[in-house]
Amino acid sequence: MKRVKLINDPAELVALFRSVDSEERRNVMTTLSEGWTMISALVEKYGKGAHGAITYFEKFKLVESRWEVNDKTGRPEKSYRTFYNAFQISTSLTFDEAQELLTVVLMSEKEFNDIESKIVEMIGSDGIFANDVSKELNVSLLTLKGLVRRSVAFDFKGHNIVPLKEEE
């Protein structure tokens, strides 16, 4: 079955571009597009970075998961595959908006990590109103949405930015 993800929010482009921004993520995504693959096989093939790629893909619902029994260990473990086969982009941007989003996409890891840590500190464990974060960081709401789409540390819940909880 062919599933197409419709992207009509320009900030979602950040998540799409960043999902294939490194060789490691591209390789994991390619493997998952071929069918169900256990996390142990991904880690064996691509190293511990496969966990980070899966975490990123899960946040944006680019992959689906199910439990399977590992033939080697006899223990259950998660298996993943891509959720979408294609993307349809239906949005319009001004030149300034495109520039803002591309700035977030192309931002260095160090610069992004600095901003991400500021946001994590601001939101605490309960979350905070997105406009307050935007004003504090002196960035537009579109840039802030792009930053949130790039991070796996927090997400939007309504008009608030809240921390993402680790899966146990």
C-alpha positions as CSV (number, residue, x, y, z in Angstrom):
1,M,0.0,0.0,0.0
2,K,1.3,3.4,-0.9
3,R,1.1,6.0,1.9
4,V,1.8,9.7,1.1
5,K,2.6,12.2,3.8
6,L,1.1,15.6,3.0
7,I,3.3,18.5,4.2
8,N,1.4,21.7,4.3
9,D,3.2,23.3,7.3
10,P,6.4,24.9,6.1
11,A,8.2,24.1,9.4
12,E,7.7,20.4,8.6
13,L,10.2,20.8,5.8
14,V,12.9,21.1,8.5
15,A,12.0,17.6,9.8
16,L,11.9,16.2,6.3
17,F,15.3,17.6,5.2
18,R,17.0,16.7,8.5
19,S,15.7,13.2,8.3
20,V,18.2,12.5,5.5
21,D,20.9,15.0,6.5
22,S,23.6,12.5,7.2
23,E,24.8,9.3,5.6
24,E,23.8,7.4,8.7
25,R,20.2,8.6,8.7
26,R,19.9,8.1,4.9
27,N,21.2,4.5,5.3
28,V,18.9,3.7,8.1
29,M,15.9,5.2,6.2
30,T,16.9,3.2,3.1
31,T,17.0,0.0,5.0
32,L,13.7,0.6,6.7
33,S,12.1,1.4,3.3
34,E,12.9,-2.1,2.3
35,G,10.8,-3.7,5.0
36,W,10.6,-4.6,8.7
37,T,14.0,-4.5,10.4
38,M,14.8,-5.2,14.0
39,I,16.7,-2.5,16.0
40,S,19.5,-5.0,16.7
41,A,20.1,-5.5,13.0
42,L,20.2,-1.7,12.5
43,V,22.7,-1.3,15.3
44,E,24.8,-4.1,14.0
45,K,24.9,-2.6,10.6
46,Y,25.1,1.1,11.3
47,G,26.3,1.4,14.9
48,K,24.7,3.1,18.0
49,G,23.7,6.1,15.8
50,A,20.8,3.9,14.6
51,H,19.1,4.6,17.9
52,G,19.3,8.3,17.3
53,A,18.0,8.0,13.8
54,I,15.0,5.9,15.0
55,T,14.2,8.4,17.7
56,Y,14.2,11.2,15.2
57,F,12.1,9.3,12.7
58,E,9.6,8.3,15.5
59,K,9.1,11.9,16.5
60,F,7.9,12.8,13.0
61,K,6.0,9.5,12.5
62,L,8.2,8.6,9.6
63,V,8.5,5.0,10.8
64,E,6.1,2.5,12.4
65,S,7.1,-0.2,14.9
66,R,6.0,-3.6,16.1
67,W,7.3,-6.2,18.4
68,E,8.9,-9.3,17.0
69,V,10.8,-12.2,18.5
70,N,14.5,-12.2,17.6
71,D,15.5,-15.6,16.2
72,K,19.0,-15.4,17.6
73,T,18.1,-14.4,21.2
74,G,14.5,-15.6,21.5
75,R,13.6,-12.3,23.1
76,P,11.1,-9.8,21.8
77,E,12.5,-6.6,20.3
78,K,11.1,-3.7,18.3
79,S,11.2,-3.9,14.5
80,Y,10.7,-0.8,12.3
81,R,9.8,0.2,8.7
82,T,9.1,3.4,7.0
83,F,5.5,4.6,7.3
84,Y,5.4,6.7,4.1
85,N,6.5,5.8,0.6
86,A,6.2,9.4,-0.7
87,F,5.8,13.0,0.3
88,Q,3.5,15.6,-1.2
89,I,4.6,19.2,-0.4
90,S,1.7,21.7,-0.6
91,T,2.8,25.0,0.9
92,S,3.9,28.4,0.0
93,L,6.6,30.6,1.6
94,T,7.9,34.0,1.2
95,F,11.6,34.4,0.4
96,D,12.2,35.5,4.0
97,E,10.3,32.5,5.4
98,A,12.3,30.1,3.2
99,Q,15.5,31.8,4.4
100,E,14.5,31.3,8.0
101,L,13.8,27.6,7.6
102,L,16.9,26.9,5.6
103,T,18.9,28.7,8.3
104,V,17.5,26.2,10.8
105,V,18.1,23.2,8.5
106,L,21.7,24.3,7.7
107,M,22.6,25.5,11.2
108,S,25.8,23.8,12.6
109,E,25.3,21.2,15.3
110,K,27.1,23.3,17.9
111,E,25.0,26.3,17.2
112,F,21.8,24.2,17.3
113,N,22.9,22.4,20.5
114,D,23.4,25.8,22.2
115,I,19.9,27.0,21.3
116,E,18.4,23.6,22.1
117,S,19.9,23.6,25.6
118,K,18.6,27.2,26.2
119,I,15.1,26.0,25.2
120,V,15.4,22.9,27.4
121,E,16.3,25.1,30.3
122,M,13.4,27.5,29.6
123,I,10.7,24.8,29.3
124,G,11.8,22.8,32.4
125,S,9.7,19.7,33.1
126,D,6.3,21.3,32.6
127,G,6.6,23.2,29.3
128,I,6.2,26.9,28.4
129,F,4.1,29.0,26.1
130,A,5.8,29.1,22.6
131,N,5.5,32.9,22.3
132,D,7.5,33.4,25.5
133,V,10.3,31.2,24.1
134,S,10.2,33.1,20.8
135,K,10.5,36.5,22.6
136,E,13.2,35.3,24.9
137,L,15.4,33.9,22.1
138,N,14.5,36.8,19.8
139,V,13.4,34.6,16.9
140,S,10.2,34.5,14.8
141,L,7.6,31.8,15.5
142,L,8.4,30.2,12.2
143,T,12.1,29.9,13.2
144,L,11.0,28.5,16.6
145,K,8.8,25.9,14.9
146,G,11.7,24.9,12.7
147,L,13.9,24.5,15.8
148,V,11.3,22.4,17.5
149,R,11.0,20.2,14.4
150,R,14.7,19.7,14.4
151,S,15.0,18.6,18.0
152,V,14.1,15.3,19.7
153,A,14.3,16.9,23.2
154,F,10.9,18.8,23.0
155,D,7.8,19.2,20.9
156,F,4.6,21.2,20.6
157,K,1.6,20.4,22.7
158,G,-1.0,23.0,21.6
159,H,0.6,26.4,21.9
160,N,3.2,25.2,24.5
161,I,6.6,23.6,24.0
162,V,7.0,20.6,26.3
163,P,9.8,18.2,26.9
164,L,9.6,14.8,25.3
165,K,9.8,11.9,27.7
166,E,12.2,9.0,27.2
167,E,10.6,5.7,26.2
168,E,11.2,3.2,29.0
